[in-house]
Amino acid sequence: MLAASLLAAGPAEAQNAAPGAASALSQAADPGLTGPLPGGQDPDTFALRGANPALRGGLPRAGAGQGAAARSGARLRTPPQRRTRAPTTAITRQATRQGTADDLRLRPTVQIPVSGLPDIAGAVPLLRRRPIDPLDPYAPLGIRVGSLTLFPAFQQSVGYDTNPDRSILRRGSMALRSQGELRVDSDWSAHSLTGDLRFGYLTYPDNRNADRPDGDGAMRLRLDVARDTKVDIEGRYAISTQRAGSPDLNAQVRDRPLVAAYGGTVGVTQSFNRLQVTVAGLVDRQTFENAQLSNGTVLRQDDRNANQFGLRLRTGYEIRPGFTPFVDTLVDTRIHDFAVDQFGLRRDSSGVTVRGGTSFEVSRLLTGEVSAGYLSRHYADSRLRDITGPVIDGAVTWAATPLTSVRVGASTGVIETIVPGASGILTRTLVGEITHDLRRNLRLTLTGTVINNDYQGTSIREQGYSAGLKLDYRLNRWLGIRASYARELLKSTAIGSSYHSDTYLVGVRVNP
């Protein structure tokens, strides 16, 4: 602005403003201020005009350049040389630090947590801790065994159960529960191995006949044979007991007989662009332990033991990422160890189940799979009525908030029975779970279950409800305290089969 005012001023004003002109010259000489001024003026020439009144009208023309310069006493500036090579961005890159991969400012330092044993001479330790997860400061670290990570857990609880026998005759007892868990997760560049195993035992010091085990689990192996071909192998098991008031048992027993189910699945999935085709074979076996009655006699149940063989075909088409509709068909047959049960009925059967549904993933907040269809099961004995009806299956997980998650599941199936006149039990199950983190180390879990059992061919109907509340307080990554409450209620049309119970437990949970 000062230099612009000098252009409009006369000789006297210019002389009085000599200090301002010197300041303008110093600005023009500053490297940080180099460059053309508004209007395309050169800064050196612009400053000279303010200091020399003879140059206010502009630079001399080419013909009188040297004479005017000599008369004014100013030295003519040498014109810049013409550029003879292509423009370069080296100066710009140097000023803006572009393309300097070695610039430490572009490489922030991230401190890696120290964990496990040191790598000596390139040797990989066999046992080591898993790296710490900064998102969950109380998550168990697990134990590293080669390329597998094991997450063992043990829980010991003590409390009270108002009805350990789960019968119409209520006799409460102190309850002691021991439970062990193991979760397996692989860290392989190809293939995958995962598993969840659980086993528990309930002890009632005031009612020893009600002591019982329980457990379930599955191991899954995925083999990536080729880019579009994979093989899935699964092994599973479940252990439970029969209650004295069950319509299938219908007797006063000394202790609860064991029921064991185990099996496996082998399947191959081939992808044809967006089309996925899966063919799988299933083998399962269910066994029942003989019951010992209160009078000392033995009630045989080996005629209920059966094997199931099945073949599944599933075809899905990925319409868009995270949305794959499918059609699933299962054909199976059940063969008992004895062709005729204790009531003279041939209970071998064959069934077909057809379902249609979709698997989905919406913004990683809503994931799951839902399906619906129809089942039909035909029995070898004509006195047993065929079982037909709709089926609904699915499991959905919703991350409602970063602290709250909701899980809902449903299943439909046919369970074997030896109730006279009943061909099978058509069972429908609906489960729900809500988990909320009150604090980073304090978690509240609400659970609920609804079960409907329909003994086909008889008038027996069962409606079961259960609700639970769990509170987990984690002291650190490997030690926590759990308190729980569970309410169970079963309404049955069979005489002496209904019951309700309340269970209170508090214990310590260890994650090594």
C-alpha positions as CSV (number, residue, x, y, z in Angstrom):
1,M,0.0,0.0,0.0
2,L,2.9,2.4,0.7
3,A,4.5,1.8,-2.7
4,A,1.1,2.3,-4.4
5,S,0.8,5.7,-2.7
6,L,4.2,6.7,-3.9
7,L,3.1,6.1,-7.5
8,A,0.4,8.7,-7.1
9,A,2.5,11.2,-5.2
10,G,4.8,14.0,-6.6
11,P,8.6,14.5,-6.2
12,A,8.3,16.2,-2.9
13,E,6.1,13.6,-1.4
14,A,8.4,10.9,-2.7
15,Q,11.5,12.5,-1.1
16,N,9.6,12.8,2.2
17,A,8.7,9.1,2.0
18,A,12.3,7.9,1.4
19,P,12.2,5.7,4.5
20,G,9.1,4.0,3.3
21,A,10.7,3.4,-0.1
22,A,13.6,1.8,1.6
23,S,11.2,-0.5,3.4
24,A,9.5,-1.4,0.1
25,L,12.9,-2.2,-1.4
26,S,13.8,-4.4,1.6
27,Q,10.5,-6.3,1.1
28,A,11.3,-6.8,-2.5
29,A,14.7,-8.2,-1.6
30,D,13.3,-10.6,0.9
31,P,13.2,-14.2,-0.6
32,G,10.0,-14.9,1.2
33,L,8.3,-12.1,-0.6
34,T,9.6,-12.7,-4.1
35,G,7.1,-13.1,-6.9
36,P,4.9,-10.9,-9.1
37,L,2.7,-8.3,-7.4
38,P,-0.9,-7.7,-8.4
39,G,-1.2,-6.5,-11.9
40,G,1.8,-8.5,-13.2
41,Q,4.3,-5.9,-11.9
42,D,7.9,-7.0,-11.1
43,P,8.6,-6.2,-7.5
44,D,12.1,-4.7,-8.2
45,T,10.8,-2.4,-10.8
46,F,7.8,-1.6,-8.6
47,A,10.1,-0.5,-5.8
48,L,12.4,1.5,-8.1
49,R,9.5,3.5,-9.4
50,G,8.7,4.7,-5.9
51,A,12.3,5.8,-5.3
52,N,12.9,7.5,-8.7
53,P,10.3,9.9,-10.0
54,A,11.7,9.5,-13.5
55,L,10.4,5.9,-13.7
56,R,6.8,6.6,-12.6
57,G,5.6,6.6,-16.2
58,G,6.9,3.1,-16.8
59,L,10.1,1.6,-18.1
60,P,11.8,3.2,-21.1
61,R,11.1,1.8,-24.5
62,A,13.7,-0.5,-26.1
63,G,15.1,2.3,-28.3
64,A,15.9,4.7,-25.5
65,G,16.7,2.2,-22.7
66,Q,20.4,3.0,-22.2
67,G,20.1,6.7,-22.5
68,A,17.3,7.0,-20.0
69,A,19.2,4.8,-17.6
70,A,22.3,6.9,-17.9
71,R,20.4,10.1,-17.3
72,S,18.6,8.7,-14.3
73,G,21.7,7.2,-12.8
74,A,20.0,3.8,-12.4
75,R,21.4,0.5,-13.7
76,L,19.2,-1.3,-16.2
77,R,18.2,-4.7,-14.9
78,T,19.3,-7.6,-17.1
79,P,16.3,-9.4,-18.5
80,P,15.9,-13.1,-17.4
81,Q,17.0,-15.8,-19.7
82,R,14.5,-17.8,-21.6
83,R,13.8,-21.3,-20.3
84,T,15.2,-23.9,-22.6
85,R,14.0,-27.1,-20.9
86,A,10.7,-28.5,-19.8
87,P,9.3,-27.2,-16.5
88,T,10.1,-29.2,-13.4
89,T,8.3,-29.8,-10.1
90,A,11.4,-30.3,-8.1
91,I,11.3,-26.9,-6.4
92,T,7.6,-27.4,-5.6
93,R,8.2,-30.8,-4.2
94,Q,11.1,-29.6,-2.1
95,A,9.0,-26.8,-0.7
96,T,6.0,-28.9,0.1
97,R,8.0,-32.0,1.1
98,Q,6.3,-34.2,-1.6
99,G,7.8,-37.5,-2.5
100,T,10.3,-37.6,0.4
101,A,9.7,-41.1,1.7
102,D,12.6,-40.7,4.2
103,D,10.9,-37.7,5.9
104,L,10.4,-38.9,9.5
105,R,7.4,-36.6,9.8
106,L,5.5,-38.8,7.4
107,R,6.3,-41.9,9.4
108,P,4.8,-41.6,12.9
109,T,6.3,-43.8,15.5
110,V,4.0,-46.5,16.8
111,Q,5.2,-48.4,19.9
112,I,4.5,-52.1,19.6
113,P,3.6,-53.8,23.0
114,V,6.2,-56.2,24.2
115,S,4.7,-59.7,24.7
116,G,5.8,-63.3,24.7
117,L,9.3,-64.6,24.6
118,P,12.2,-63.1,22.6
119,D,13.0,-64.6,19.2
120,I,16.4,-66.1,19.6
121,A,18.2,-67.0,16.4
122,G,14.9,-66.9,14.4
123,A,13.2,-69.6,16.7
124,V,9.5,-69.2,17.2
125,P,8.4,-69.8,20.8
126,L,5.9,-72.6,21.3
127,L,4.0,-70.9,24.1
128,R,3.5,-67.2,24.2
129,R,0.9,-64.6,25.1
130,R,-1.3,-63.1,22.4
131,P,-0.7,-59.4,21.7
132,I,-2.8,-57.0,23.8
133,D,-6.0,-55.7,22.2
134,P,-6.1,-52.0,23.0
135,L,-9.9,-51.9,22.2
136,D,-10.8,-54.2,25.1
137,P,-8.4,-53.8,28.0
138,Y,-10.1,-56.6,29.9
139,A,-10.2,-59.2,27.1
140,P,-8.4,-62.5,27.9
141,L,-5.1,-62.8,26.1
142,G,-5.1,-66.5,25.5
143,I,-2.2,-68.9,25.2
144,R,-0.3,-69.2,21.9
145,V,0.5,-72.7,20.9
146,G,2.2,-72.6,17.5
147,S,-0.2,-70.9,15.2
148,L,-3.2,-71.6,17.4
149,T,-4.5,-69.4,20.2
150,L,-6.2,-71.2,23.1
151,F,-8.7,-69.4,25.4
152,P,-9.3,-71.6,28.4
153,A,-11.6,-70.6,31.2
154,F,-12.7,-72.1,34.5
155,Q,-15.6,-71.1,36.7
156,Q,-16.6,-72.2,40.2
157,S,-19.9,-71.0,41.6
158,V,-21.9,-71.5,44.7
159,G,-25.6,-70.8,45.4
160,Y,-29.0,-72.2,45.9
161,D,-31.6,-74.0,43.7
162,T,-35.2,-74.2,44.7
163,N,-36.0,-77.3,42.6
164,P,-32.9,-79.3,41.6
165,D,-35.0,-82.3,40.4
166,R,-37.1,-80.1,38.1
167,S,-40.2,-81.9,39.2
168,I,-43.6,-81.1,40.7
169,L,-42.2,-82.0,44.1
170,R,-40.0,-79.0,45.1
171,R,-37.1,-79.7,47.4
172,G,-34.4,-77.0,47.5
173,S,-30.8,-77.5,48.0
174,M,-27.4,-75.7,48.0
175,A,-25.9,-75.7,44.6
176,L,-22.2,-76.0,43.5
177,R,-21.4,-75.6,39.9
178,S,-18.0,-76.3,38.2
179,Q,-17.6,-75.4,34.6
180,G,-14.7,-75.5,32.1
181,E,-14.5,-73.9,28.7
182,L,-12.1,-73.8,25.8
183,R,-12.1,-71.6,22.8
184,V,-9.7,-72.3,19.9
185,D,-8.8,-69.8,17.1
186,S,-6.2,-70.3,14.4
187,D,-3.9,-67.7,12.8
188,W,-3.2,-69.2,9.4
189,S,-2.7,-67.4,6.1
190,A,-5.0,-70.1,4.5
191,H,-7.5,-72.5,6.1
192,S,-9.1,-71.9,9.4
193,L,-9.7,-73.8,12.7
194,T,-12.2,-72.6,15.3
195,G,-13.9,-74.3,18.2
196,D,-16.0,-73.8,21.3
197,L,-16.1,-76.5,24.0
198,R,-17.9,-76.5,27.3
199,F,-18.4,-78.9,30.1
200,G,-20.0,-78.4,33.5
201,Y,-21.2,-80.3,36.6
202,L,-23.8,-79.4,39.1
203,T,-23.6,-80.8,42.7
204,Y,-26.4,-80.6,45.2
205,P,-25.2,-81.5,48.7
206,D,-28.8,-81.7,50.0
207,N,-30.0,-83.8,47.1
208,R,-27.4,-86.1,45.7
209,N,-29.7,-87.8,43.3
210,A,-30.0,-84.5,41.4
211,D,-26.3,-84.2,40.6
212,R,-25.8,-84.0,36.8
213,P,-23.3,-83.1,34.1
214,D,-24.0,-80.9,31.0
215,G,-22.0,-79.7,28.1
216,D,-21.8,-79.0,24.4
217,G,-19.3,-77.9,21.8
218,A,-18.1,-78.0,18.2
219,M,-14.9,-77.9,16.3
220,R,-14.8,-76.5,12.7
221,L,-12.1,-76.8,10.1
222,R,-12.1,-75.0,6.8
223,L,-9.7,-76.1,4.1
224,D,-9.2,-73.7,1.2
225,V,-8.5,-76.2,-1.5
226,A,-8.6,-73.6,-4.3
227,R,-9.7,-70.0,-4.9
228,D,-13.3,-71.0,-5.5
229,T,-13.3,-74.4,-3.6
230,K,-13.4,-75.0,0.1
231,V,-14.0,-78.0,2.4
232,D,-15.8,-77.7,5.7
233,I,-15.4,-80.3,8.5
234,E,-17.3,-80.1,11.8
235,G,-17.4,-82.3,14.8
236,R,-20.0,-81.7,17.6
237,Y,-21.3,-83.1,20.8
238,A,-23.9,-82.5,23.5
239,I,-24.4,-84.0,26.9
240,S,-27.6,-83.7,29.1
241,T,-29.7,-85.7,31.5
242,Q,-33.4,-86.7,31.7
243,R,-35.5,-85.3,34.4
244,A,-37.8,-87.6,36.4
245,G,-41.0,-85.9,35.3
246,S,-40.3,-86.3,31.6
247,P,-43.1,-88.0,29.7
248,D,-40.5,-90.3,28.1
249,L,-39.2,-91.5,31.4
250,N,-42.4,-91.2,33.5
251,A,-40.8,-92.9,36.5
252,Q,-39.2,-92.2,39.9
253,V,-35.5,-92.7,39.4
254,R,-32.6,-92.7,41.8
255,D,-30.5,-90.4,39.6
256,R,-30.8,-88.7,36.2
257,P,-29.9,-90.9,33.2
258,L,-27.4,-89.5,30.7
259,V,-28.3,-88.5,27.2
260,A,-25.4,-88.1,24.7
261,A,-25.4,-86.9,21.2
262,Y,-22.4,-86.5,18.9
263,G,-21.7,-86.4,15.2
264,G,-20.0,-84.6,12.3
265,T,-20.4,-83.0,8.9
266,V,-18.2,-82.9,5.9
267,G,-19.1,-80.5,3.1
268,V,-17.7,-79.0,-0.1
269,T,-18.5,-75.6,-1.3
270,Q,-17.9,-74.5,-4.9
271,S,-18.3,-70.9,-6.1
272,F,-19.2,-70.1,-9.7
273,N,-18.7,-66.4,-9.7
274,R,-21.6,-65.3,-7.5
275,L,-23.3,-68.7,-7.4
276,Q,-22.3,-70.9,-4.4
277,V,-23.2,-74.6,-4.2
278,T,-22.6,-76.7,-1.1
279,V,-23.0,-80.4,-0.8
280,A,-22.6,-81.9,2.7
281,G,-22.9,-85.3,4.4
282,L,-24.1,-85.6,8.1
283,V,-23.7,-88.4,10.6
284,D,-25.1,-88.2,14.1
285,R,-25.7,-90.6,16.9
286,Q,-27.9,-90.3,20.1
287,T,-27.6,-92.7,23.1
288,F,-29.7,-93.0,26.3
289,E,-28.4,-94.4,29.6
290,N,-30.5,-97.0,31.3
291,A,-32.4,-95.6,34.3
292,Q,-32.3,-97.1,37.8
293,L,-35.6,-96.8,39.5
294,S,-36.1,-96.1,43.2
295,N,-37.0,-99.7,43.9
296,G,-33.7,-100.9,42.5
297,T,-34.9,-102.2,39.1
298,V,-33.4,-101.1,35.8
299,L,-35.4,-99.5,33.1
300,R,-33.8,-100.2,29.7
301,Q,-33.6,-97.4,27.3
302,D,-31.2,-98.8,24.7
303,D,-34.1,-99.2,22.3
304,R,-34.0,-95.4,21.9
305,N,-30.5,-95.3,20.6
306,A,-30.4,-94.3,17.0
307,N,-28.1,-93.1,14.1
308,Q,-29.0,-90.4,11.6
309,F,-27.5,-90.1,8.2
310,G,-28.2,-87.0,6.0
311,L,-27.3,-85.3,2.8
312,R,-27.7,-81.5,2.4
313,L,-27.7,-79.4,-0.8
314,R,-27.5,-75.7,-0.5
315,T,-27.5,-73.2,-3.4
316,G,-27.0,-69.5,-2.8
317,Y,-26.6,-66.5,-5.1
318,E,-24.9,-63.3,-4.0
319,I,-27.0,-60.5,-5.3
320,R,-24.7,-57.9,-3.6
321,P,-22.0,-58.0,-1.0
322,G,-23.6,-59.0,2.3
323,F,-26.8,-60.3,0.8
324,T,-27.0,-63.9,-0.4
325,P,-30.4,-65.6,-0.8
326,F,-30.3,-69.4,-0.7
327,V,-32.3,-72.6,-0.9
328,D,-31.5,-75.5,1.4
329,T,-32.7,-79.1,1.1
330,L,-31.9,-81.8,3.7
331,V,-32.7,-85.5,3.2
332,D,-32.1,-87.8,6.2
333,T,-32.9,-91.2,7.6
334,R,-32.9,-92.4,11.2
335,I,-32.1,-96.0,12.0
336,H,-32.5,-97.4,15.6
337,D,-30.3,-100.0,17.1
338,F,-33.4,-102.2,17.5
339,A,-35.9,-102.5,14.8
340,V,-38.8,-102.7,17.3
341,D,-39.0,-100.7,20.6
342,Q,-40.3,-102.1,23.9
343,F,-43.9,-101.3,22.8
344,G,-43.6,-103.2,19.5
345,L,-43.3,-100.1,17.3
346,R,-40.9,-99.6,14.4
347,R,-39.6,-96.1,14.9
348,D,-37.2,-95.9,11.9
349,S,-38.0,-92.9,9.8
350,S,-37.0,-90.7,6.8
351,G,-37.5,-87.0,6.4
352,V,-37.2,-84.1,4.0
353,T,-36.7,-80.5,5.0
354,V,-36.8,-77.6,2.4
355,R,-35.9,-74.1,3.5
356,G,-35.4,-70.8,1.7
357,G,-33.8,-67.8,3.2
358,T,-30.9,-65.4,3.1
359,S,-27.7,-64.5,4.9
360,F,-27.1,-60.8,5.3
361,E,-24.7,-58.2,6.7
362,V,-25.9,-54.6,6.9
363,S,-23.0,-52.1,7.7
364,R,-21.5,-54.7,10.1
365,L,-24.2,-53.7,12.6
366,L,-26.9,-56.3,11.6
367,T,-25.7,-59.7,10.6
368,G,-27.2,-63.1,10.5
369,E,-29.2,-65.7,8.6
370,V,-32.9,-66.4,8.5
371,S,-34.9,-69.0,6.7
372,A,-38.3,-70.6,6.6
373,G,-39.7,-73.8,4.9
374,Y,-41.5,-77.1,5.4
375,L,-40.6,-80.5,6.8
376,S,-42.1,-83.9,6.3
377,R,-41.1,-87.1,8.2
378,H,-42.4,-90.6,7.4
379,Y,-42.2,-93.5,9.9
380,A,-41.8,-97.2,9.0
381,D,-44.7,-98.2,11.3
382,S,-48.0,-97.3,9.8
383,R,-49.4,-96.8,13.3
384,L,-47.2,-93.8,13.8
385,R,-48.5,-90.6,12.2
386,D,-46.3,-88.7,9.8
387,I,-45.0,-85.4,11.0
388,T,-45.4,-82.4,8.8
389,G,-45.3,-78.6,9.4
390,P,-43.6,-75.3,8.8
391,V,-40.1,-74.7,10.0
392,I,-38.3,-71.4,11.0
393,D,-34.6,-71.2,11.6
394,G,-32.2,-68.3,12.0
395,A,-29.8,-66.3,14.1
396,V,-29.4,-62.5,14.0
397,T,-27.0,-60.3,15.8
398,W,-27.6,-56.6,16.1
399,A,-24.9,-54.1,17.4
400,A,-27.4,-51.6,18.6
401,T,-24.8,-49.3,20.2
402,P,-21.0,-49.7,20.8
403,L,-22.0,-50.9,24.3
404,T,-25.1,-52.9,23.6
405,S,-25.7,-56.0,21.4
406,V,-28.8,-58.0,20.8
407,R,-28.9,-61.7,19.6
408,V,-32.0,-63.6,18.5
409,G,-32.2,-67.2,17.4
410,A,-34.9,-69.7,16.3
411,S,-35.0,-73.4,15.4
412,T,-37.4,-76.1,14.5
413,G,-36.9,-79.9,14.6
414,V,-38.2,-83.3,15.4
415,I,-37.0,-85.2,18.5
416,E,-37.4,-88.9,19.0
417,T,-39.7,-90.2,21.7
418,I,-41.0,-93.6,23.1
419,V,-44.3,-92.3,24.4
420,P,-46.9,-94.8,23.3
421,G,-48.8,-93.5,20.3
422,A,-46.5,-90.5,19.7
423,S,-44.5,-90.6,16.5
424,G,-42.1,-87.8,17.5
425,I,-41.8,-84.4,19.3
426,L,-42.1,-81.4,17.0
427,T,-40.2,-78.8,18.9
428,R,-39.8,-75.0,18.3
429,T,-37.3,-72.9,20.2
430,L,-36.8,-69.1,20.4
431,V,-33.9,-67.6,22.3
432,G,-32.8,-64.0,22.9
433,E,-29.9,-62.3,24.6
434,I,-29.2,-58.6,25.3
435,T,-25.7,-57.6,26.5
436,H,-24.8,-54.2,27.7
437,D,-21.5,-52.9,29.1
438,L,-22.2,-50.7,32.1
439,R,-18.5,-50.0,32.4
440,R,-15.4,-51.4,30.6
441,N,-15.1,-54.2,33.1
442,L,-18.8,-54.5,34.1
443,R,-21.2,-56.4,31.8
444,L,-24.9,-57.0,32.2
445,T,-26.6,-59.9,30.2
446,L,-30.3,-60.7,30.0
447,T,-31.4,-64.0,28.4
448,G,-34.7,-65.5,27.6
449,T,-36.0,-68.8,26.0
450,V,-39.3,-70.0,24.9
451,I,-39.8,-73.7,24.0
452,N,-42.9,-75.4,22.5
453,N,-43.0,-79.3,22.4
454,D,-45.8,-81.0,20.6
455,Y,-46.0,-84.8,21.0
456,Q,-47.4,-85.8,17.6
457,G,-50.2,-88.3,17.8
458,T,-51.1,-87.6,21.5
459,S,-52.6,-84.8,23.5
460,I,-49.3,-83.9,25.3
461,R,-48.3,-80.3,24.9
462,E,-45.4,-78.6,26.7
463,Q,-44.7,-74.9,27.0
464,G,-41.5,-73.8,28.6
465,Y,-40.1,-70.4,29.6
466,S,-36.8,-69.4,31.1
467,A,-35.3,-66.0,31.9
468,G,-31.8,-65.2,33.2
469,L,-29.7,-62.3,34.5
470,K,-25.9,-62.3,34.6
471,L,-23.5,-59.7,35.9
472,D,-19.8,-60.0,35.1
473,Y,-17.3,-57.9,36.9
474,R,-13.7,-58.3,35.6
475,L,-11.0,-57.5,38.0
476,N,-8.3,-57.9,35.4
477,R,-7.8,-59.9,32.2
478,W,-7.6,-63.2,33.9
479,L,-9.9,-62.9,37.0
480,G,-13.5,-62.0,37.3
481,I,-16.6,-62.4,39.4
482,R,-20.0,-63.5,38.0
483,A,-23.4,-63.4,39.7
484,S,-26.4,-65.0,38.0
485,Y,-30.1,-65.7,38.5
486,A,-32.3,-68.0,36.4
487,R,-36.0,-68.7,36.4
488,E,-37.4,-71.8,34.7
489,L,-41.1,-72.6,34.2
490,L,-42.6,-75.6,32.3
491,K,-46.3,-76.1,31.8
492,S,-47.3,-79.6,30.5
493,T,-50.6,-81.4,29.9
494,A,-48.9,-84.6,31.1
495,I,-49.6,-85.4,34.8
496,G,-46.7,-84.6,37.1
497,S,-44.5,-83.1,34.4
498,S,-44.9,-79.4,35.1
499,Y,-42.4,-77.6,37.3
500,H,-40.8,-74.2,38.1
501,S,-37.5,-73.4,39.7
502,D,-35.2,-70.5,40.7
503,T,-31.4,-70.7,40.8
504,Y,-29.0,-68.2,42.4
505,L,-25.3,-68.5,41.8
506,V,-22.2,-66.4,42.5
507,G,-18.7,-67.4,41.6
508,V,-15.2,-66.7,40.4
509,R,-14.2,-67.0,36.7
510,V,-10.5,-67.5,35.7
511,N,-9.1,-67.0,32.2
512,P,-5.5,-68.2,32.3
